[in-house]
Amino acid sequence: MTFTTADLFDAHGDALSSCVTQFRSYGSRTRFSGEIETVRCLEDNALVKQVLGTPGEGRVLVVDGGGSLRTALLGDLIAASAVRNGWSGVIINGAVRDTVALAGLELGVKALGSNPRRSAKEGRGEAGVPVTFGEVTFAPGDWLYSDEDGVVVSAQRVQD
Ligand SMILES: O=C([O-])CC(=O)C(=O)O
């Protein structure tokens, strides 16, 4: 994977949206891309676990956790399951935990911050719906490109 989001933006800016949310990177993959799948949830990560337990086929899961930093929506066990299932990365508008272990996983992981407190496991929320944060709508089936500079989204694939 050789793209940079800055070069993509220069080449395809009209077709791209750029997320203004300032994420931290937690996984060992700092550059990743893929078709988008989504979850919307608040301090409950059962749906995140469920979706990342299915075949990822190189996709990126975008989780809108409402920006809450009160509980972790992803830790090392769920992230390891994402790696086993072939997900390319996870973007979380919320918090993670087990950050030392996440740093050793072959997965893109971006989140707002960390909190050791676990989330509820009741399955509240929705999967497969468009979610909006950082001035970007992330719709299932759109394409996401992420690197050290940011996260950009396009309705069409703009890079192999
Ligand atoms: O189970 C959780 O809530 C998250 C977690 O710690 C893990 O994925 O290891």
The ligand as an SDF file (V2000), in Angstrom:
LIG
                    3D

  9  8  0  0  0  0  0  0  0  0999 V2000
  -14.0180   -6.9700   25.8620 O   0  0  0  0  0  0  0  0  0  0  0  0
  -14.0100   -5.7600   25.7720 C   0  0  0  0  0  0  0  0  0  0  0  0
  -14.8930   -5.0210   26.1970 O   0  0  0  0  0  0  0  0  0  0  0  0
  -12.8870   -5.0900   25.0940 C   0  0  0  0  0  0  0  0  0  0  0  0
  -11.6450   -5.7360   25.4760 C   0  0  0  0  0  0  0  0  0  0  0  0
  -11.1400   -5.5550   26.5550 O   0  0  0  0  0  0  0  0  0  0  0  0
  -10.9880   -6.6200   24.5110 C   0  0  0  0  0  0  0  0  0  0  0  0
  -11.3600   -6.6140   23.3430 O   0  0  0  0  0  0  0  0  0  0  0  0
  -10.0360   -7.2920   24.9160 O   0  0  0  0  0  0  0  0  0  0  0  0
  1  2  2  0
  2  3  1  0
  2  4  1  0
  4  5  1  0
  5  6  2  0
  5  7  1  0
  7  8  2  0
  7  9  1  0
M  CHG  1   3  -1
M  END
$$$$
